[in-house]
C-alpha cells in the first residue's frame, strides 16, 4: 500500500518525461506544492496548489489574482457559516485531495489512462492536457457551494426551531417539513443570459447547430452530446436548479455556472468540447444525474471520462476533511488512507481512530455500493476500514491559519528586501510582485507560511483578530523569546535554513561558477547554500532588514494583522545529540527508520533540535533524518568549514571509502541547513572535543554503534589511536548521568 504522495510522484514523472509545456522551474514548484499539501493536509498548503495551477494555466487571462476572489470566497463562507449547519465538511482542501487522487489514478492505472487519452485524442507522452482539464474540474468543482450553504442555513434554522427539538412521528416530521419556507434564487434569466456576440462564437467553436442564448442551453447541449439525454428535458431540469427546491440546492450547478462566467471574462477564451466537458462534469457530480433525471443511467468512462473520474474521486475522498456541522463532528470520517492503484483495480484502506457509522459503511460494503450507484465501470474497488492511533498534528501553531492573508503577507515579504520599501505604495508592491517568476512568488508565499513557526520560537503569534495579548512592535525587544536572546538573529538563521531547504527541494546545489544572476538561475547553483555563518555580511544584512521591516510592512498592506506576544512560554526544546560510526556495512534504510521513529516520538511533545559533528556515515545519516522531518539541526565541526570537508574526503580515501561528488554535495547540503555551525577545534583526536561539546548541550543521545569499546590512546606510547568518536561520546553521556534506554538510544550498527 502507498500514500497518495507516492502515487502522485508517478504522475509528475510522466509529466517530466513528456513533451509538456510547463517550464522545469514551474513544474518543480507545482510538484513541491502538491507534495507539501499531501504531507500536511493544511489549508494554507492547499492554497499553494491552487496558486501554482492558476499561475501556470492563466485560467481567466491572468494568474492567481484573477482567481483569488473565486476561491477565497468559498473558504471564507465555509469557515464562517459551516458550523451553523448540521452536516458540513470542508470543500477547499477536499478539492485538492480530489485533484491529487485523479493524478494518481491517471498515472498508475494504465487502462484508465489509455481510455482517457483515446477519448480526447491525447498522445501517451502528453499528460499536460489531462492536467489542464482535470485541474479545472477537480479544483473548481465546489466553488458554487456558498449558494447551497445559504439555502441549508435557513432550512437548518427552521428545522431546529420547529422540528428537531420535538418528539414527532416520521409522518409528522414529513408534513412539517413540507410546510416550511425555503430559499429560491431570482433574477437568474439575466444572470444566465449569453450575449449575442459570445453566443455566435460558441456555436462556431462547438460546431453546434442549436441556438445557444443562455448558460442552461449550453450545459444542456453538452450533457446531451455526452449522455444522450433529451435536450428539452434537460432545459426543464436545469430551470429547477434554483426554484422548487425545498429540500436541496445543487452546488454543482452553481459551480459550473460561476466557472463559465469567469471564463467568459477572458477575451481569448475559446470553448471547445473538452472544456464544455469540464463544465458538465462539475454539473453532474453532485445531484442532477444521481437523483433528478428520470431514467438516468450511471456514467461510464467511455461516454464522459471527466465526469466519471470526478464522481469516483469525489466519493473516494472521504478522509481528513474538517467537520464544521454538528452532526459531522459527531461522526468522524477516516483520518488517513493508503492506496494501491494498478491494472484497473483500486485498493484502499481507510484508517479511523474508533469504529463508527462511517467505519461500518466501509466494512459492510455500503461505501462501495454508493459509488457503484453513480458510475458504471468494470473497475475493481477493494475498500477496507481499519483502526489506528491518530498521529498528533505536528507543525500546527496558534497564528491565524487563514490563508487569505498569505498573498498580502508574501508581497510584504518581497517588498521587505528593499530598504526603501516603506516608501512604496500598494500598487507598486503589487506590480513588482506580479513580475516575479513563479518560483520566486512561491518562495515568498512559503516564507509567509513559515512565520507561524518562526514566531513561536520567540513566544509570538500573528493574527488579524483583536486579542488580549501584548502587541509586538519590535522584534529586538527582549520581552519576547528567551531572556537576552537575539530574536532577529534567530529569525534570520531560521529563514536561511528554510530558504536552503526550499532551494534544495527545487534542484539547486551549492556552486560559485557563475558571473550573473541569469547564469546562476540557469545552472541552478548558488554560493549561499552554506551554513549561515559563512554568508557575507551583506547577505546576512538582507535577512536582518527583512525581519526588521515585516511589522511596518504588514501595517501598510492592511488586513489588520498584528503580532502578539504570548504570556507563557512555547513548546519546550529537547536537544538530541547524534553520533555513530563513520563507516558501516548495514542496512541504511533500517537505520534511518529507527532514527526517525525516535525523533518523531520526541517531536510530539518537544521542539527537537538535533546536533551532530557531521562526520561521514552515522552523523550525516542522523542529520539527514532530522532534515527530512523538518527539524532544526546544529553542527559542531572540529575544524573550519572547507578544511573540514577536505579532511572528510581525505579520511575516506585513507579508509578505502572514497566519497563520490554526490556524497560531498549531500554533505554540503546538510551543513547548509544547520541553524548554527560551530567550530570546536581538536588537534589531538579530531572528534573528542566536538562530541564533548555536543554531549554537554544535549538531553538525549542517538548512537549508531556496534558495541565495541575502543581506547583513545596506545597505553604504552600515549599516542592517539582513535579519533574520539562513538564509544567515547557514549561514555561522556554516561559519565554525565544519562541512562541507557531512557536518555541514550543505541541502535545496533554493524561495521
N, C-alpha and C positions, 0 to 999 in steps of 0.2 A: 504494500500500500504506500502511496506517496502523498505528499502535501500538494495543495494546489500550486504553491510556489514552484515546486519541482516540475510539475506538468507544464506550467507556463514557460519555463526555460526552453522547452522543446519548440514552442511557437516562435520565440524570438530567435532561436537557432535557424528555423525555417526562413524567417524574415531576413536575417543577416546573409544567408546563402542565396537569396533570391535577387531578382532584378528590381528591388524595391526602390521607391522614390523618396525615401527618408534618409537624410544625411546620417553618417555614422554617429556624430555627436548627439543629434536629436534622438536617434534610436536608443543610444545608451541611456540618455536621460529618461526616456519613456520607460524602458525596461526597469531601471532603478526605481522609478516611481511606483510601478506595479509591484515590484518585489518588496518595497518598504511597506506598502499597504497590506499585502498579504502576510507580512511578518507581524504587523501591529493591529490591523483591523480598525485603526483610528480614523476618525472623520477628516482630520487635517491631512493625513496621508492619502485618503481618497481624493481630497481636493487636488493634490498634485497630479494624480492620474487624469482628472478632468482637465486640468490646466494644460498638461502636455498634449493631450489629444486635441484640444481646441486650438492650441498654438500651431501644431503640425498640420492640421487639416483645414484651418481657417474656415470654419463651418459657415459663418454668416458674413464672409467677406474679410473679416479680420480675426484676430486671435481671441484670447480668453476675455478681454474687455468687452467683446460683443456677446459673450455667452454668460458673463458674470451674473447679471441680474436674474436670468432664467434659472440658474442652478441655486443661487443663494436664496431666492425666494422660497423654493421648495424646502430647503433645510431650515430656514427661519420659521416657516409655518409649522413644520413638524415639531421643532424644538419648543415652540410656544403654545401650540394648540393640541399636540398629540395626547397629552396627559388628560385632556378633557373627555377623551373617548374611552369606551370600554375595551375595544380591540384596536390596537395600532402598534406597528413596529416601523423602524426607520426604513426609508427608501433611498436615501442618499448613498450611504456606504453599501447598502444592499445592491444597488445598481452596478457598483464597481466589482463586487463579488460575482454578479451575473456575467459581467463583461469578461472577467478572468476565467470563469468556468467555460464560457464559449470558446475562448482561445485554447483552453486545454483540450476540449473535445475536437476542435478542428485539427490541432497538432498531433493528437495521439490516436484518434480513431480514423484510420485510413479510409474506411468505407464512407464515413460521413464526408470527409474532405473530398473524396473523388466525386461523390454525387453533387455536393455543393458547387465544386468547380465546374462540373459538366453543365449544371443548370445555368450558371452565369457566364459560361464560356471563359473561365479563368484558367490560364496556364498553371501547371503544377508549381512553377517557380515564381508565382506572383501572389503570395498571400497578402500583399499590400491591399488589394481590392477587398478581400474579406475583412481585413482590419478596419477599413474605412466604413464599410456598410454595417458590420457588426457593432462597431463602436457607436455609431449613430443610434442603432436600435437599442443596445443594452444600456448605454449611459443616459439616454433621454427617455426611456420608456415610462418613467413615472413622474415626469415634470408637471403633469396636469393634476397631481394629487391634491393641491390646495382646493380645487373645486369639489373634490369628494370630501375633504376634511370639513368644509363649511356645512355641507349637507348633513354629514354624520354628527356634527356637533349639535345642531338643532334637534335632530332625531334623538340623539342620546339624552339631551337635556329634557325633552318632553317625556321620554320613556322613564327616566329617573323620577320625574315628578308624579306621573300618573299610573305607572305600571310596575316598575321594578321593586318598589317598596311595599307592594300589596300582595296578599295571598289570593291569587286568582287562578281559575282553571285555564287550561290551554285555550279553550274556546273563547273565554272572556278576554284573555290577552290578545287573541287574534282580532276580536271585534274592536277592542280599544285601539289597537294599532291602526286599524282601517279608518278610524275617525280622527287620528292626529294630523295636524297640518304638516306639510313638508315643503322643501325649497325646490323651486324650478328657476331656470335662468332665462331672462328675457333679452330682447334685442339681438337674438342670435342670427337672424337673417342678415342683418347688416354686418355682423362680425364675420360671418362665413362667406360673404359675397366676394367673388374674384373679379377684379377689374377686367374690362373687355380686352385691353391690350395683353394682359397676362394670360387671359383665357385662351386667346388665339394662339399665343406662343406655346401654351401647354398642349393644345390639341395637335400642333405641329410636332412638338418634341416627342409626344407619345404615339403619334400617328393614329390619333383617336378620331373616329367619325361622329362621336357623340358631342353634343354641346356641353361644355363644362363651365357653368356660371357660378358654381359655389364649391366650397371645400367638400361638402357632403357628396356632391355629384362626382368629384374627383376620387374620393375614397371609395364610393360605391363602384365606380368603374374599375379601380384597382382590385377590389375583392372579387368582382365578377370575373375578371380576367384569370385570377389565380384559383378561386374556389368554385366558380361556376354557378354561384347563387344568382337568383333573379334580380336584375338591376332595380326594378321598381320596388320590390320587397325591401331591398337594402336601403333605398332612399327613405322609405317609411320608417324602417327601424332606426336609422340614424337621426331622424327628426325627433324620435322619442328618447334620444340620449339625454336630453335636458328637460323634457316635460313628461308628465305622467310617470314619474319615478318615485313613488312614495317610500320605497324600501332601500333603494340603492342608486348612487350616482357613479357612472363609469369613468374613472380617471384615465383609462386607456384611450377613450375617445378624446378627452381634452388634451392629453399628451400629444396625440397625433396632430390635432388642430393647431396647438400652440407652436409645435416644432415647425410645421409647414409655414405658418405665418411669419416666423422668424427667418426661415429660409427665403421667403419671398423678398425680404428686405435686402438681400444681396443682389445687386444689379446683374451680376454674372451667373446667377443661379440657373441651372438647367435641370429640369426634372425628367430623367429617363425612367424606364420601367424599374430598374433596381432600386432607385431612390423612392419610387412610389411603393415598392415592396417594403422599404423601411417604415414608411408611414402606416401601411395597412397591417404590418406585423405588430406595431405598437397598438393599433386599434383593436386587434383581435386577441391580444394576450390576456385580457382581464375578464371580460364579461360577455361581449357580443356573441362570439361563436360558441362559448361554453353554455350559455343559458337562454339567449334572446332570439335566436334564429330558429324558426320551426324546421324540423327535419335537418338540422345542422349535422354535418359529418365531421369526424375527427380530422385534424390537419395532418397531412403527410409531408415528409421531407421532399418528395419529388414534385409536389404542387406548389409549395411555398416554404423554401428552406429557412428563410429568416424568421418566419412566424413559428415554424416547428421548433427551431433552436431556442427562441425566446421563451416559449411556453415551457420547454423542457428545463432550461436553466433557471427560469423564474421559480418553478416548483421545487427543483432540487436545492435551491439556495435557501435552506432552512436551518441555518446555524449562525451564531454570532450576530444576531440582529437585536439592536437595542429595543427594549419594550417600553412603550410610552403608556399605552392604555392599561386600565386597572386589571382587566381580565388577562391581558397579555402578560402582565408581570406575575400573575399567579400561575401561569402555565409556561414555564421557561422552555425554550427550544434548545437544541444541541449547542454546545459552546465550541465544538471543534469537529472536524471531519477529515477523513482520508479517502483517497480515490485510487482506483485502478481503471484506466481508460485505454482500451485497445480492442481491435477485432470485433467491432460492433457490440461491445459489451462495456457497460459502466458498472463497476462495483464500488459501493460507497458505504463507509461505516461512520455513523453519527455518534458523537460522544456526549453524554449527558452527565450532569452531576448526580441526579437522582432519577429514578423511574417516575414517569408521569404519563399524562394522556398522550403527549406527543411521542414519547418513547414507545408506548403501546401501539400507536398507529403505524409506526415503522415495523415493529415486531409482528403485528397481525396482518401486514400487507396492505392496510388501508392507504398508506402513504403512496406506494407504487400504484395502487388501484386508481387513486385520484389522478395521477399523471396520465395513466393509460386511458382515462375517460376523454382526454383532450387531444392527444396525438395518436396517430395510427402508425405503428412502426414495428419492424422486426428487431429493433434494438433490445438487447437483453439487459434488464435492470435488476441487479442484485443489491439490495439495500439492507443494511443491518444497523441495529442500535446496540450501544454498549455504554457502560458507565465507567468513568474515571474521575479522579480528583481534578477539579478545575485549577489550571495554573493561575497564580496571582498575577494580576495585570502589572507588569513592570513598566517603568518609564511613563507613569501617569502622575501628573503634577497638578498643583492647585490653580495655576494660571488658567485664564479663560481658554477653553478648548473650542471657542467659537472661531472656526476657520475663516469667517467672513472678514476678519481683520487682517488676514495673512498677506493679501496683496498690498495693502497700505503699509503694513509693517515692513514688507520686503522692499518697497520703494523707499521707505525711510532709511533702511539699512544701506541700500545702494547710494543714496544721497549722502550718507554719513561719511563716506570715504573722501568727500570733497570738503576741505577745511573751511570753505566759504558756503557750505550748504545752507546755513541759516538765512542766507540772502536769496535763496531760490524760492520762487513761488510754486504752488502745487502744479500748475500747468507745465512748468519747466521740468519738474521732477517726473511727472507722468510721461512726457515726451521722451526724456532721456532714458527712462526705464524701458519704454516700448522699443527703442532702437537696439537693445541688447540682444545677442544671440540667445536661443532658448536655454542653453547650458548655464549661462550666467544669470538669467532670470530665475531659473530653478535653484541655483546656488543661493541667491538672496532669499528665496522662499524657504529653503532648507535652513538657512541661518535664522530666519524668523521663527521657524518651528522649534529650533533648539533653545530659544530663550527661556522657555518654561523650565527646562532642565538647568540652564546656567544660573537663573535667578534663584533656584532652590539652593544652590551652592553658597549663596551669600544671604540666605534666610529671607528671600523676597519672592514676590509673585506679581504678575501683571493682570489687570482686569479693567473692563470698561464700566464696572459697577462701582457705586459709591460705597466703600467698605469702611468699617470702623477699625482701620489699621493705620499706623503712621505712614504718610506718603514719603517716598524717597525722591529727593531732588538731585542727589549727587552720590554716585557710587563710591566716591572716595571717603565718604563719611563712615567711620569705623563702628557705627552703631549697628551696621549690617555685617553678617558673617562673623568669623572669629575675631576676638579682640586683637587689635593692631594688625589685622590682615590687609594685604594689598588686594582689595577687591577687584580693582580694574586689571591689575596684573593677572589675577586668577582667571578672570573672564577672557582676557586676551589669550592666555595659554589654552583654555578650553576651546576657544574659537579656532585657534590654529590647528588643534587636533581634529576638530570637526572638518575643517577645510581639507586637511591632508587625507582623511578617510574618504571624503567625497571625491577628491581627485583620483585616488587610487581605485575607487569603485568605477570610475569612468574611463579607466585605462591609462591614466597618466603615470609617469615614472620620474624619479629623480634624474636630472640631467642639466648640463650647463652649456651644451653645444648649440647655442642659438644666438643670433645677433639682433633679432627683432621680436616683437610680440606675435606677429603673424607667423614667423618661423617656429616660435615656441609652441603656439597653438596647433600648428600643422603637425609637428613632431610629437605633441602631447608629452613634453618633458618640462620640468620646472625646477629651478635651482632652490626653491624654498621648500621642497619636500624633504625637510630636515627637522631635527628637534628645534623647539622654539629658541633655545639658547644660541643656535647657530644663525638665526635670522639677523640681518643687518639692522642697525638702529633705525634706519629709515623704514624698513618693513615692519618692525615692531611698533613704530610710532603710528603707522596706519591703523593697526588694530586698536591701539590706545585711543586714537582720535575717534574711531567708530564707536567704541564703548562710551566715551565721554559725551558724544553727540546724540546718543539714542534717546535720551529723555527729552531734550528740547525738540528733536525732530518729530517724536510721537505727538507732542503737543501741537506742532504745526500741521501735521497731517490730519489730525482730528480723531473722531470716533470716541473721544473721551477716555482713551486708555491711560491708566495711571499705574505706576509701580509702587507697590506697598511692601512694608516690612512685616514679617511675622513677629509675634510676641514671644514665641518659643523657638527652639532650635529645629534644625532639619533632621532628616533621616541620619542616624549615626554612621560614621565611617568605620570600615573594617579593612585593615591593611593585610594583604596576603603576600608573603614572600615566596617566590618560585625559584627552585634550584633543581639540579639534576645533572646527569652525565652529558658531557659534550658529544660523545659518540655512543650510539647504541644500535643494537640489531633487534628491534622489537616492533610490534605492530603499531605503527604511528596513529592510526585511526582509533585503536583501542585506548591508547594513552590519551588522545585528545578527548575522547568521550568521558573518561574518568575525571580528567581535569575539569572539563566543562560542568559535569554533574556537581562537583564540589563548589565551583564558583557560582552556579545557578542557585544552589541551596542557600548560600550566604547572601546572595543578592535579594532574596525575598525580604530580608529584614534590615539590610545594611546597604550603604553606598560602598561598594567594594572597590578598593584600589589595589592593583597588582604591581608589585615591584620585582624586577629581576636584574641580573647582570648582563643579559642579552648575549651570553656566550652561545656558540653554536650548539645545536642539539636541544636539550630539555628547556633551557632558558627561553629560547626563541619559540619553542612549541607552546609553552605556557603563555608567553606574551601574545602569540597568535590566537590562542583560545580566548584570551581576555578581549582582544580587539574584535574578534568575531561576535562576541557577546555585547560589544559596545561599552566595555568597562574602561575606566581611567587606568592608564599604565604609567609607571615611572621607572626610570633606569638609573642604576648605579654602575658605571663602567670604570675599569681600572686604569684607563689612560685616555688622553684626548681623542675625540671622535674619529678622525681619519686615521690616526695612528692605531686606534683600537681595531678598526675594520681591517687594516693591513695585518695586524697581529693575528686576528681570527683566520685570515686566509693563510698566513704562514704556518700557524699551528695545525690547520687541517692538512696541509701538504706534508708536514713533518710526521703526521699520523696516518699517511696514505689515505686521507679522506678529502681529496681535492674538492673544493666548492665550485659549483657552476656559477655563471653570470646571473642566472635566475635566483640562486641562493643568496648572492650578495645583494641583489636588488630587493629581495624579500627582507633581508636584514635591515637594509636602509629604510625600507617602507615601515617596518615595525618600529624602529627607533624614531622615525619621524612622527609617529603617532603618540609619543610619550608626552605627558604634560610637563614632566621635569626630566632632564637628562644630566645627572650629576657625576662628576669625575672624582673617584676615590683612588688615589694612586697607591700602588703596592709593588715596589721594585723587587721584593724577595720572592713572593709566591704567586703573584698576579691577582688571584681572586679572593684571597683570605680576608683582606681588609674591606673589600666591597661587600662580601657576604656578611661580614661582621656588622657593617652599617645597615644592610637590609634587615638582618635579624633584630637589631636594636630598635627598628622602626615598626616591626610587624606585630600583628595579633595572632596570625595563623601562618602555617608553612605548608606548601605543597612541594613534595620532593619525589622526583623520578629516580629511584635508587635500587641497586641490586643487592644491598645489604652488606656489602663488603666494607670493612674498616681499613683505611689506608693511612699510613703515617705521613706527616708533613715533611719530616727530615730523616736523613740517614742517621741512626743513633750513634754511629761511630764518628762520622765526619761533621755532623750538624748541617750538612748541605741540603737544600730543598730537593725533594724527590717527588713532590706533588704540588699542584698549583693552588691548593687550598679551596677545593670545590665542595662536592655534595656532602660527603660524610662530615666534613668539618663544619659546614653550615648547620647540619642537623645537630651536631654536638653542641654548637653555640646556642641553638634554640633550647636544647635540653638543659644546658647549664643555666639558661635564663629562667627556667621553670616551666616552659611549655611542655605539655603532656602528649605523648604518642597516642594517636587515635582520637584525641579530643582537639588539640591545637595543631599537632603535626600530622599531616596526611601523607603517608608514604605509599606511593604507587610502585608496585614491582616493575622493574625495568631491566631487561636483560642486555648486558653489554657485549 
